[in-house]
Amino acid sequence: MENLITLVNKLQRACTALGDHGEESALPTLWDSLPSIAVVGGQSSGKSSVLESIVGKDFLPRGAGIVTRRPLVLQLHRIDEGKEYAEFMHLPRKKFSDFAAVRKEISDETDRETGQSKQISSVPIHLSIFSPNVVNLTLVDLPGLTKVAIDGQSESIVQDIENMVRAYIEKPNSIILAISPANQDLATSDAIKMSREVDPKGERTFGVLTKIDLMDKGTNAVDILEGRAYKLQYPWVGVVNRSQADINKNVDMIAARRKEKEYFQNCPEYSHLASRMGCEHLGKMLSKHLETVIKSRIPSLQSLVNKTILDLETELSRLGKPIAADAGGKLYMIMEICRAFDQNFKEHLDGIRPGGDKVYGVFDNQLPAALKRLHFDKHLSMENVRKLITEADGYQPHLIAPEQGYRRLIESCIVSIRGPAEAAVDAVHSILKELVQKAMGETMELKQYPTLRVEVGNAAFESLERLREESKRATLQLVDMECGYLTVEFFRKLPQDAEKGGNPTHSIFDRYNDSYLRRVGSTVLQYVNMTCATLRNSIPKSVVYCQVREAKRSLLDFFFTELGKKESRQLAKLLDEDPAVMQRRKNIAKRLELYRSAQTEIDAVAWAK
């Protein structure tokens, strides 16, 4: 099962490398889902000594005040043979065999992040130690809880440290290693107090009691170690750290472990507990527990990783492709985006997407209704018919039929059809503009590049405007054609009437009596209605041919022509993506890389079980 801890080690290192170390983020975090052991304790609680004893090396910075100012992810790797060495993730090709140099590098790396300001940072340092004297284990050493800020630190640092520690240990996947000194009242222990708040039942907390050898004479920690004073789900572990004198004398850590073991075996109060006391036992116990927890989390980790990969891929697809570097790539990219928009626009017209049916609505409802609303009766009133026929005769009365009068009456009626014809052109123009807007909104790539969106929109609207003018010209020509040439067969089919043609024996004024004029008006109305029926069919054909068909065929042709003349710099301006979107795509791509790597690693371990 050793590969389980190795798996988590790899994933934690990958998380940190890609900026995922459990902070608040709009992106999914894998770090929070990985089981980890967070080491919590107040200043001077013996936390550093416990860690060094587990490792068997002096490697942690020491001093007054807050020494640990960044989380230290300590990954222990047991090797069968060879010399002990350490590696930092930020120095991947450098091996440290001198652990005094490791201590210095931890301090230096902390200062690089915090700027020697004595402030804290949540960005972790990753340290891997390879040794035959360790167990496979991962621990996160957190800044010691404190009550007072020292010189050079803001007053908020006390609360900042508490917030950072709480953020680590409140996560359900966190195992809490609470370090408390035995020579202080357990009720005042910072580590126990905070662990109780986030884990009230003690289901995730391991209690470690330090400085047992420094308790006042006549007192002991048996009640605590046996779980009577403060009960946890797991047994308490007592440790005896090296004294300051031992540290000053550089007493060998292996010798210190042996001395600790002898203390518990020879002390009457603790001899019955000796088998589960000491840092060596603590390390083995934590390693075994961490393996068990990781094993239980594998299925949920697989599920989380698979779901997150799908979500990230969907989000990356929504954000679109990154911008090409060269001019040819930029031009191709713009053309592809424009084609996607153009295809969406065509689909609206062809009924694949909604909206194109509104064009038919203009021809089936709006145009016929407008033609019906034309008031031909005003043009064909008795007074108007008499006036136009009389004027058309001039100084010489008509002989057979008032041909010029007919023409003028018919023309005055047909000319009024120009209004509905223009209205049909404008209505279709408005619909096409609306469909352009819809297609732009549905083309995700255009949302990505605001300047290109504006340019494409302007080009499409200018094209529609040109098509409207052409359509209006062609459609009004249809109306003018009906005015310019009358259908002779219509008049030849009219019944012949002697009175209608006039009678030379009658007075000139008899030709303009009411009955005669009514027959003229009725004849004109029949012809105009026939013309309206013709135009009702021909106007839609003209509009579709000049506007709809041409919009489908050549909406962006002019834009494409101008696009080919642009230089790389001008093309780059069209692809002025929002920097926030660019950064988010970059972040998501990195996070996706992390999760895919995690998927491979987790699946390999899952299949090997």
N, C-alpha and C positions, 0 to 999 in steps of 0.2 A: 504493500500500500504506500510505499515511500513516494511513488510517482504522483500521488494525490497532492502532497504538499508541494512537490516540484511544479505541478500544474498551476497551483495558485500563485506560486512565486513568479512563474513566467507571465501569468496574466496580470499580476500587480505591476510588474516591471513594464509591461506593454502599456498598461493604463497610464502610468506616470509619464512615460515617454510621449504619449499623445495628449497629455494635459488633463487626463481624467483621474483625479485623486479625491473624488467624493465631495467636491464642493457643489454649491447650488449652481445648476446649469440648465439651460433650455434644452440641452442634448441629453439623451439617455446615458446613464452612468453604469458601467459594469463593476466599478470598484465597490460600490455599496452592496453588491450582491455576492461578493467574495467573502467567505469566512475569514476572519482575522482575529488575532489576539492583541487587544489594546492594553498597554501597561500604564496603569494610573496610580499616581501617588503624590503626596505633598512633598514640598521641599524638605530635604534632610530625612526622608522616610527610608532611605536605603535602596531606592529604586535602581540607581545606577549600579550599585554593588551586586544586586540580585542578577541583573542582566550580565554583568561581567563574569559572575560566577557560573551562570548557565553556559556562557561561551567559553570560559576558561582563559580569558585574556583581558588585560587592561586596555581598553580602547575608547572609552567614553570621556569626553571633556569633564573636568572637575573645576570647582571654584565657587566663589560666593555668589549669591543671587540666583537669577534664572539662567541656568547654563544651557539646558535643552530648549531651543527657541524655534525648532522646526520638528515635525514628526520624523522619526527615524525608523524606516522600514528595515528591520534586521532579519535577513534571511540566512538561516544556518543550513549548511549542506554537509552531511557526513560523508567523508571519503575514507576508503579502506586503508590507504597508505599515502605517504608523501608528506611534504612540508605544508604547514598551515599558511594560508594566505587570505587576503581580503580583496574585494573589488567593489568599486563604486560604479553605479550605473552612469553617472555623468563623466566617468573616466574609464570607458569600457575596455581599453587595451592596456591598462596599467594594473599590475598586481602589487599589492602591498604585503610584504612579509614582516615589515617593522610596524608593530601595532601602535607605537608612539606616533608614527607618521599618519596612521589611520585617525587617531585622536585629533591631530592637527588639521587634517583634511576636513573632518566634520565641522570643526570651528570655522575654518576658512570658507567652506561652502555655505555655511549658515550666514556668514558675513556677506558673501557675494549676493545672497538673496535679500538680506535685510539692510545691507549697506552699513554695517557696523553701527546700527542705530540702537542696538539692544532690544529692538522690537521683535515680534514673533511673526512667523509666516506659516500658512497651512500647506505650502508646497513641500512634499516629503523628500527626504534624502534616502536613497536606496543603497544599502550596504549588504553585500553578500560575503559570508565568511565560510571558508572551506577548511574542514579540520576533521581528523579522526576522533577528536575528543568531544564532538557535539552530536546532538540528535537532529534529525530533520525537523525544522521548526521555523515558523515565521512570527515575529513579534513586532508590534508597532509601539515604539517608545515615544510617549507624548510629553510635552512640557509639564514640569511639576506644578501642581496647584499651589498657589501662594496667596498670602493675605495683603502684602504690601509691595508697592512698586519701588524700585531702587532708582538712584540718580540716572538720568538718561532715558528713562522709560516713562511713557505717558501713564496717567492715572487709570486709564481704561485697560491697562494690560492685565490686571487681575481678572476682570470680567472677560477680556478677550481670550485668555487661556482657558477659563472655565467653559466658554462657548465652544472653543475648538475641541476640548476633551469631550464635552457632552455630545458634539456632533459625531464623534467617532463611536462612542460607547452606546448611544441610544439606538443605533441601527440593529435590527433583530439578528443580523448575521455576525455581530461583533461579540467576541468572547472577552470578558473583562478580567484582567489580572489586577486585583486591587491590593496595593502594597501599603501596609500599615505598620508603624513601629510598635513593638510590644511595650516599650517604656513610656507610652502615652495612653491616655484613656481612649479606648476604641470608639466611644461615643463621639469623640471629637475628630476622628479620622476623616480627612477630606476625601480619601478614596472610597471608604465605606459609605459616607454620606451621599456622594454622587452616584455610586453604583446602586444604592438603595432606591434612589429617585427614578432611575431608568430601568432597573431590574428588581422590582420590589419583592419578588418571590425567590430571588437568588438563583434563578435557573441558568443564567449565563455567567455567573460570577465565580471566580476562583480567588479565595482569600489567602494572602501571603503575609505572614507575621515576621517582621525583621527585628533585629536587636534584642532577641530573647536573652542573650547573655548579659545584657546591660540593665536588666530589670533590677529593681531594689531587692535587697536580701530579704528573704521571707515571703517573697511574692513569686508567682509563676503564671504561665499562660495556658495551663492545662484546660481550663474551662473554655477558652477561646478555641484551642486546637481540637478539642473534642466536640465543638459545635454547640456547646450549651450557652455560652455568652451571646453569640450571634450565629444563628444557624444558616448555613448555605447548603445548596443541593450537593455540592462537592466538598470533600474534606479540606479543612484548612491545612496549609503547609507552613511549618516554621523553618526559618533559615538563620544561620549565624554568619554574618558578614565579616570580612576582614576588618580589623581595627585600623585606625589611622596610622598607628605605628607600623602595622604590617604593610600598609600601602606605601609608607615612606621608605620602608626597607625593601620594597619590591619583592615581598614574599611570593613565592611561586604559587599560582592559582591551584595547581593540582594538589600541592601540599595544603593549601587552605581548605580545599574540599575534604581532604582526609581529616583535617583537624575538626571541621564542622561535623563530620560523621561521628568522630570519636566523642564529641561533646554530647550529642543526643544519646549515644549508646551508654555513656558513663554517668549521665545526669539521672539521678533517681526519679525525678519528676517526669522525665520524658523518655525514659528507656523503653517503655512499652509502646511508644509511638515512633521509635527511631527508624523503623523500616519505611515510613512515609514522610520523613522529615528531610530537609536539606535541598540545596539547589539542584543537585544531580537528579534526585527523585522528581523535583518539580519540572525539570526540562523533559524528562521521559513521559511524565503524566500529561503534560501539555501537548507534546508531540502526538501521543496516542489519541488524545481527545480531539485534537485538530483534524487528524486523519478521519476519525469517525464522523465528525461534523461535515467535512468536505464530501465524504462518500454519500452521506444522506442528502446533500444539496445538489449532487450531480444531475438528477432528472430535472429539477426546477431550473438549474443553470442552463441546461440544454434548451428547455422550453423558452426561457427568457431570451437567450442569445438568438434562437431561430426567429422568434417574433420580432425582436429588435432589428435584425438584419432586414427582414421584410419591410418594416416601417422606414428604416433608413434608405433602402433602395427606392421606395415609393417617394420619399421626400426628395431624394437626389434627382429622380426622374422629373418631379414637379419643378425643381429649380432649373432644369435644363443643362445643356452641355456648357463647359467652360469656353471662353472666347479663344479662337485660333490666334496663333502668333503672327503668321505671315499674311500678306495682302490677299493672296489667292484663297487662303483658308477663310479669311474674313468675308470675302465676296461670296464664296460658296455658302457660308453660314447664313448670310443675309438672304441670299436667293432661296435657300431651303425654308427659312422662316416665312418669306413672302409666299412661297408656294403653299405652305401649310395654311396660311391665312386665305389665299385664293381658293384653295380646295374647300375650306369651311364655308366661304361665301357661296361657292357653286352648289354645295350641298343644301344650303338654305333654299336656293332657287329651284333645285331639282326635287325638293320634298324629303330629302334624307334628314334634314334638320327643319324645324318649323319656321314659318314666316313667308315662304315663297307663295303660299296660297293667297296672300293679300293682294298680289298683282292681279290674279284672276278676279278677285273681288271687285277691283276697280272696273274691269270690263263687264262683269256680270251684273253689278249693282249700281256703282257710282255713275258710269257713263250713260246707261239707259235712263237712269233717274234724271240726270241732268238734261238729256235730250227731251224727256217728257215735260220738263219744267219750262222749256222754251215757249214763249207766248206768241205763236204765229198769228193768233187771232187779232193781235194789235196791228200786225203788218197787213192783214187781210180784212181790216174793217172796211165798211162801205165807203167811208170818206177817203181812206188811204188808197183803196183800189181805184176809185174815181180820179183821185189826184194824179196817181202815177200813170194811169192809162192816158188821161188827158194830156199830161205833160209829155208823154212819150210820142203822142201824135204830132205834137208841134203845130205848125200852121196848116198842116194838111191831114184831115181825118184818115184813119186806117180804112182800108177797103174791104178786106175779108174778115180778118181777125186782128186784134191789137197785139201783134207779135212783140213789138218793143215793150209794150206794157207788161206782157207776160214775163219777158226776160227781167225787167226791172223788179217786178214783184217777187219772182223766184229768187233772184240774186239777193234782195234785201232779207229774205227769210233764211237762205242758206248761209249767208255771212254770219248770222248769229250763232251758227254751229261751231264757229271758231272757239268760242268761250269754253264749251264742254270738252272740245278737243284739246285745248291747252291745259285745262284742268286735269284731264286724264294723264297727260305727259308729266305734269307736276306731281300728281299723286304717286305715279310709279317711281318718279325720281326720289320722293320722300321715303318710299318703301325700300328702295335700293340703298339709300343712305342708312336707314335703320338696320338693314341686313349687314352692311359693312361694319357698323358699330358692334353688332352682335358677334360677327365673325372675328373681329379684333379682340373682343373680350374672351372668346373661346380659344384663341391662339395663345397658349401659355407662354410661348417664346417671346411674344410681343410685350407681355407684362414684364419680362426680364430686362428689356432694353427700352426705357421710356422715350429716348430720342428717336429710335427707329420706329416706335409705335406712332409717334407724332408724324414723322415723315411719310410712313406708309398710309396713314389715315388721310393726310393732306393730298397725297398723290391719288388715292382712290376717289376722294371727293372731287378733285379737279377733273378727273377722268369722267366721273358721273355728270359733272356740269357740262362738259363738252358733249357728252352723249345726249343730254337733255336738249341742248340747243339744236343739235342735229335732228333729233326726234321731233322737236317742235316744228322745225322748218319743213321736214318731210310730211308730218301729219297735217299741218295747215295747207300744204300744197294739195293734199287730197281734197280738202274743202274747196280750195280755190279752183281745182279742176272741175268740180261739180258746177261751180258758178260759170266757168268759162265755156262749157260745152253742155248743152241740154240734150237729153235723149229724145230724138225726133219721133221714134216709134210710139212713144207714150201719147203724143198729140195726134198721131195718125189714127190711133185706135179710138179716139174720142168720137161719139156719135155726131154726125153732121146735123146742124140745125140752121135753117135759113135765117132765122132771127139772129142767131149767134153771129153769123157772118155779116149781118146787116142787110138792109134792104134800101136800094137807092131811092125808093119812093118815100121812105120815112125821113123825118127830120133828123138832122145830126144829133140833136139832143135826145131823140128816142133811143139812140144806141147806148146811152149811159143811164138807162133806167135801172131801178133797183134789181129787178129780176135778172137782167143781163149781167149786172155787176156781181150778183151773188153767184151766178154760174162761173164767172171768171175766177172769183175767189175760191170756189170749191175745186175748180180744176187745178189751180196753183197749189192748194193745200194737198191734193192727192199727189202731185208731183214731188212736193217738198217731203211728204211722209215717205215716199218711195226712196228719195235721196237719203233721208235719215236712216232708213233701214240698211241701205248700202254702206253708209259711213259707220254705222254701229258695228259692222263686221270688218271694215277696212282700217279703221283707226287703231283697234287693238293689234292688227297685223303690223302696222307701221311702227307702233310703240315697241312691240316685242322685238321686231327686227332691228330697230335703231338703238334701243336702250338695253333691254334685257339680254338679248343675244350677244350684243357687242360687249356688255359688261362681263358676261361669262367668258368671252373670247379674249378680251384685251384690256381688262381693268387696270393692270399694272405695267402694260407695255412701255409707256412713256417713262415710267419710273425705272424700269430695267435698263432702258437706253441710257438714261442719265447716270445710273449706278455704275455702268461699265466705264464711264469717263472719270470716276473718282479715284484719287490716290489713296494709299494705305492709311495716311493720317486722317483723311476724311471718312474712310470706312470705319476707322477706330472710333470716331466721334459718334457714329450711328450705333455702335455697340457699347454705349456708356452705361454699363450695368451698375446698378446700385452697389456701392462698396460693401454694404451690410449683407447683400445677397451673395456676393463673391466670397466673403469671409465665411458665411454660413455653409456654402457649398464645400469650401475647403475643409471646414471643421467636420462636416458630415462625412466627407470622403475619408478623412483620417479615422473618424469613429467607426465607419464601416469596415475599414481595414482592420481595426482592432477586433471587432466582433467576428469577422470572418476568420481571423487567426485564432481567436478564442474557440470558435466552432470546431476548427480542425483539432486543436489541442484537447478540448473536452471530449470530442467524439473518439479520439484515439485512446484516451484513458477509459472511457465508458466501455469500449469494445474489449479492452484488455482485462477488465474486471472478471 
